[in-house]
């Protein structure tokens, strides 16, 4: 049985790890001739919060994030990654609002993604403390293979533990 991938979801938070993970996602997409989806979640817990009277926030996420902001994020994704595609043309860009791991899992299921690639450590220490690692949460909940990539020049220092 040969392993094949048709849709690869690359998730970015614009961190060093994510930028390095992009190289793997692109390589995999080229190797398997798969569609590469470049995806960013603008973190907003408001999408899931209720008001004091337990009614949805007026207008949902649009109350907090305008369509123009999503367009600007997609523009940023294109500026950051499109020039690195070379001759590869099977890609698309998406941005949504919400809690990153929830939206990544939701999107990957809705789009029937075969493989998810993301950075092992993101750009937000606060999110890691509050929600745990996005990579860990995605790996635990995803329906498909998940690969978390660590930027190799970040070294783990054993001598600093416990000091």
VEXMI-130428 format. One record per residue (C-alpha): residue number from 1; y, x, z; residue in three letters. Coordinates in nm, 2 decimals. Layout:
% residues N
<node num="NUM" py="Y" px="X" pz="Z" residu="ala"/>
...
END
This chain:
% residues 163
<node num="1" py="0.00" px="0.00" pz="0.00" residu="unk"/>
<node num="2" py="0.33" px="0.15" pz="-0.11" residu="unk"/>
<node num="3" py="0.65" px="0.10" pz="0.09" residu="unk"/>
<node num="4" py="0.94" px="-0.03" pz="-0.11" residu="unk"/>
<node num="5" py="1.28" px="-0.15" pz="-0.02" residu="unk"/>
<node num="6" py="1.50" px="-0.39" pz="-0.22" residu="unk"/>
<node num="7" py="1.80" px="-0.44" pz="0.01" residu="unk"/>
<node num="8" py="1.93" px="-0.17" pz="0.24" residu="unk"/>
<node num="9" py="2.20" px="-0.26" pz="0.49" residu="unk"/>
<node num="10" py="2.42" px="0.03" pz="0.60" residu="unk"/>
<node num="11" py="2.63" px="-0.06" pz="0.91" residu="unk"/>
<node num="12" py="2.94" px="0.14" pz="0.99" residu="unk"/>
<node num="13" py="3.18" px="0.15" pz="1.27" residu="unk"/>
<node num="14" py="3.36" px="0.44" pz="1.10" residu="unk"/>
<node num="15" py="3.22" px="0.69" pz="1.35" residu="unk"/>
<node num="16" py="3.09" px="1.04" pz="1.26" residu="unk"/>
<node num="17" py="2.74" px="0.92" pz="1.31" residu="unk"/>
<node num="18" py="2.79" px="0.63" pz="1.08" residu="unk"/>
<node num="19" py="2.95" px="0.85" pz="0.81" residu="unk"/>
<node num="20" py="2.65" px="1.08" pz="0.83" residu="unk"/>
<node num="21" py="2.41" px="0.78" pz="0.83" residu="unk"/>
<node num="22" py="2.57" px="0.67" pz="0.50" residu="unk"/>
<node num="23" py="2.43" px="0.97" pz="0.32" residu="unk"/>
<node num="24" py="2.08" px="0.86" pz="0.43" residu="unk"/>
<node num="25" py="2.14" px="0.50" pz="0.33" residu="unk"/>
<node num="26" py="2.27" px="0.60" pz="-0.01" residu="unk"/>
<node num="27" py="1.98" px="0.84" pz="-0.06" residu="unk"/>
<node num="28" py="1.73" px="0.57" pz="0.03" residu="unk"/>
<node num="29" py="1.90" px="0.32" pz="-0.20" residu="unk"/>
<node num="30" py="1.89" px="0.56" pz="-0.49" residu="unk"/>
<node num="31" py="1.52" px="0.66" pz="-0.42" residu="unk"/>
<node num="32" py="1.40" px="0.30" pz="-0.41" residu="unk"/>
<node num="33" py="1.65" px="0.16" pz="-0.66" residu="unk"/>
<node num="34" py="1.76" px="-0.08" pz="-0.39" residu="unk"/>
<node num="35" py="2.08" px="-0.28" pz="-0.34" residu="unk"/>
<node num="36" py="2.30" px="-0.11" pz="-0.08" residu="unk"/>
<node num="37" py="2.51" px="-0.33" pz="0.14" residu="unk"/>
<node num="38" py="2.79" px="-0.16" pz="0.32" residu="unk"/>
<node num="39" py="2.87" px="-0.37" pz="0.63" residu="unk"/>
<node num="40" py="3.12" px="-0.36" pz="0.91" residu="unk"/>
<node num="41" py="3.16" px="-0.59" pz="1.21" residu="unk"/>
<node num="42" py="3.51" px="-0.63" pz="1.35" residu="unk"/>
<node num="43" py="3.42" px="-0.66" pz="1.72" residu="unk"/>
<node num="44" py="3.54" px="-0.99" pz="1.87" residu="unk"/>
<node num="45" py="3.37" px="-1.15" pz="2.16" residu="unk"/>
<node num="46" py="3.60" px="-1.45" pz="2.12" residu="unk"/>
<node num="47" py="3.36" px="-1.59" pz="1.85" residu="unk"/>
<node num="48" py="3.11" px="-1.66" pz="2.12" residu="unk"/>
<node num="49" py="3.34" px="-1.76" pz="2.41" residu="unk"/>
<node num="50" py="3.41" px="-2.12" pz="2.52" residu="unk"/>
<node num="51" py="3.73" px="-2.24" pz="2.68" residu="unk"/>
<node num="52" py="3.75" px="-2.35" pz="3.04" residu="unk"/>
<node num="53" py="3.66" px="-2.71" pz="2.94" residu="unk"/>
<node num="54" py="3.36" px="-2.58" pz="2.74" residu="unk"/>
<node num="55" py="3.50" px="-2.67" pz="2.40" residu="unk"/>
<node num="56" py="3.51" px="-2.43" pz="2.10" residu="unk"/>
<node num="57" py="3.83" px="-2.23" pz="2.06" residu="unk"/>
<node num="58" py="4.06" px="-2.40" pz="1.82" residu="unk"/>
<node num="59" py="3.99" px="-2.29" pz="1.47" residu="unk"/>
<node num="60" py="3.70" px="-2.06" pz="1.58" residu="unk"/>
<node num="61" py="3.74" px="-1.69" pz="1.49" residu="unk"/>
<node num="62" py="4.02" px="-1.77" pz="1.25" residu="unk"/>
<node num="63" py="4.24" px="-1.82" pz="1.55" residu="unk"/>
<node num="64" py="4.21" px="-1.45" pz="1.62" residu="unk"/>
<node num="65" py="4.12" px="-1.28" pz="1.29" residu="unk"/>
<node num="66" py="4.28" px="-1.38" pz="0.96" residu="unk"/>
<node num="67" py="4.12" px="-1.35" pz="0.62" residu="unk"/>
<node num="68" py="4.38" px="-1.09" pz="0.54" residu="unk"/>
<node num="69" py="4.23" px="-0.87" pz="0.81" residu="unk"/>
<node num="70" py="3.88" px="-0.90" pz="0.67" residu="unk"/>
<node num="71" py="4.02" px="-0.81" pz="0.32" residu="unk"/>
<node num="72" py="4.19" px="-0.50" pz="0.47" residu="unk"/>
<node num="73" py="3.86" px="-0.39" pz="0.63" residu="unk"/>
<node num="74" py="3.68" px="-0.43" pz="0.30" residu="unk"/>
<node num="75" py="3.95" px="-0.23" pz="0.14" residu="unk"/>
<node num="76" py="3.90" px="0.04" pz="0.40" residu="unk"/>
<node num="77" py="3.52" px="0.04" pz="0.34" residu="unk"/>
<node num="78" py="3.58" px="0.08" pz="-0.03" residu="unk"/>
<node num="79" py="3.83" px="0.37" pz="0.02" residu="unk"/>
<node num="80" py="3.59" px="0.55" pz="0.26" residu="unk"/>
<node num="81" py="3.26" px="0.50" pz="0.08" residu="unk"/>
<node num="82" py="3.30" px="0.41" pz="-0.29" residu="unk"/>
<node num="83" py="3.40" px="0.76" pz="-0.40" residu="unk"/>
<node num="84" py="3.08" px="0.90" pz="-0.25" residu="unk"/>
<node num="85" py="2.85" px="0.67" pz="-0.46" residu="unk"/>
<node num="86" py="2.85" px="0.90" pz="-0.76" residu="unk"/>
<node num="87" py="2.67" px="0.72" pz="-1.04" residu="unk"/>
<node num="88" py="2.50" px="0.47" pz="-0.81" residu="unk"/>
<node num="89" py="2.64" px="0.11" pz="-0.88" residu="unk"/>
<node num="90" py="2.41" px="-0.12" pz="-0.69" residu="unk"/>
<node num="91" py="2.63" px="-0.18" pz="-0.39" residu="unk"/>
<node num="92" py="2.85" px="-0.44" pz="-0.22" residu="unk"/>
<node num="93" py="3.08" px="-0.46" pz="0.07" residu="unk"/>
<node num="94" py="3.09" px="-0.71" pz="0.36" residu="unk"/>
<node num="95" py="3.29" px="-0.75" pz="0.68" residu="unk"/>
<node num="96" py="3.25" px="-1.01" pz="0.95" residu="unk"/>
<node num="97" py="3.38" px="-1.08" pz="1.30" residu="unk"/>
<node num="98" py="3.17" px="-1.09" pz="1.61" residu="unk"/>
<node num="99" py="2.96" px="-0.89" pz="1.84" residu="unk"/>
<node num="100" py="2.82" px="-0.61" pz="1.62" residu="unk"/>
<node num="101" py="2.45" px="-0.62" pz="1.70" residu="unk"/>
<node num="102" py="2.44" px="-1.00" pz="1.68" residu="unk"/>
<node num="103" py="2.61" px="-1.01" pz="1.34" residu="unk"/>
<node num="104" py="2.40" px="-0.72" pz="1.20" residu="unk"/>
<node num="105" py="2.08" px="-0.90" pz="1.29" residu="unk"/>
<node num="106" py="2.21" px="-1.23" pz="1.17" residu="unk"/>
<node num="107" py="2.33" px="-1.09" pz="0.84" residu="unk"/>
<node num="108" py="2.02" px="-0.89" pz="0.78" residu="unk"/>
<node num="109" py="1.80" px="-1.20" pz="0.82" residu="unk"/>
<node num="110" py="2.03" px="-1.42" pz="0.61" residu="unk"/>
<node num="111" py="2.03" px="-1.17" pz="0.33" residu="unk"/>
<node num="112" py="1.66" px="-1.08" pz="0.36" residu="unk"/>
<node num="113" py="1.73" px="-0.71" pz="0.41" residu="unk"/>
<node num="114" py="1.43" px="-0.47" pz="0.42" residu="unk"/>
<node num="115" py="1.59" px="-0.17" pz="0.59" residu="unk"/>
<node num="116" py="1.89" px="-0.12" pz="0.82" residu="unk"/>
<node num="117" py="2.06" px="0.22" pz="0.86" residu="unk"/>
<node num="118" py="2.33" px="0.28" pz="1.12" residu="unk"/>
<node num="119" py="2.47" px="0.56" pz="1.33" residu="unk"/>
<node num="120" py="2.29" px="0.63" pz="1.66" residu="unk"/>
<node num="121" py="2.61" px="0.65" pz="1.86" residu="unk"/>
<node num="122" py="2.91" px="0.45" pz="1.77" residu="unk"/>
<node num="123" py="3.28" px="0.49" pz="1.82" residu="unk"/>
<node num="124" py="3.32" px="0.27" pz="2.13" residu="unk"/>
<node num="125" py="3.21" px="0.39" pz="2.48" residu="unk"/>
<node num="126" py="3.33" px="0.06" pz="2.63" residu="unk"/>
<node num="127" py="3.09" px="-0.14" pz="2.41" residu="unk"/>
<node num="128" py="2.81" px="0.09" pz="2.51" residu="unk"/>
<node num="129" py="2.87" px="0.04" pz="2.88" residu="unk"/>
<node num="130" py="2.93" px="-0.34" pz="2.84" residu="unk"/>
<node num="131" py="2.67" px="-0.44" pz="2.58" residu="unk"/>
<node num="132" py="2.44" px="-0.14" pz="2.55" residu="unk"/>
<node num="133" py="2.40" px="0.06" pz="2.23" residu="unk"/>
<node num="134" py="2.44" px="-0.14" pz="1.91" residu="unk"/>
<node num="135" py="2.16" px="0.07" pz="1.75" residu="unk"/>
<node num="136" py="1.93" px="-0.01" pz="2.04" residu="unk"/>
<node num="137" py="2.00" px="-0.38" pz="2.03" residu="unk"/>
<node num="138" py="1.96" px="-0.40" pz="1.65" residu="unk"/>
<node num="139" py="1.63" px="-0.20" pz="1.67" residu="unk"/>
<node num="140" py="1.50" px="-0.44" pz="1.94" residu="unk"/>
<node num="141" py="1.59" px="-0.76" pz="1.75" residu="unk"/>
<node num="142" py="1.58" px="-0.69" pz="1.38" residu="unk"/>
<node num="143" py="1.30" px="-0.83" pz="1.16" residu="unk"/>
<node num="144" py="1.28" px="-0.51" pz="0.95" residu="unk"/>
<node num="145" py="1.28" px="-0.14" pz="0.98" residu="unk"/>
<node num="146" py="1.58" px="0.02" pz="1.15" residu="unk"/>
<node num="147" py="1.69" px="0.38" pz="1.13" residu="unk"/>
<node num="148" py="1.95" px="0.52" pz="1.37" residu="unk"/>
<node num="149" py="2.10" px="0.85" pz="1.25" residu="unk"/>
<node num="150" py="2.26" px="1.10" pz="1.48" residu="unk"/>
<node num="151" py="2.52" px="1.34" pz="1.35" residu="unk"/>
<node num="152" py="2.34" px="1.68" pz="1.38" residu="unk"/>
<node num="153" py="2.64" px="1.88" pz="1.50" residu="unk"/>
<node num="154" py="2.67" px="1.67" pz="1.82" residu="unk"/>
<node num="155" py="2.45" px="1.86" pz="2.06" residu="unk"/>
<node num="156" py="2.30" px="1.73" pz="2.38" residu="unk"/>
<node num="157" py="2.37" px="1.96" pz="2.67" residu="unk"/>
<node num="158" py="2.10" px="1.97" pz="2.93" residu="unk"/>
<node num="159" py="2.29" px="2.21" pz="3.15" residu="unk"/>
<node num="160" py="2.57" px="1.94" pz="3.20" residu="unk"/>
<node num="161" py="2.34" px="1.67" pz="3.34" residu="unk"/>
<node num="162" py="2.38" px="1.62" pz="3.71" residu="unk"/>
<node num="163" py="2.69" px="1.83" pz="3.74" residu="unk"/>
END
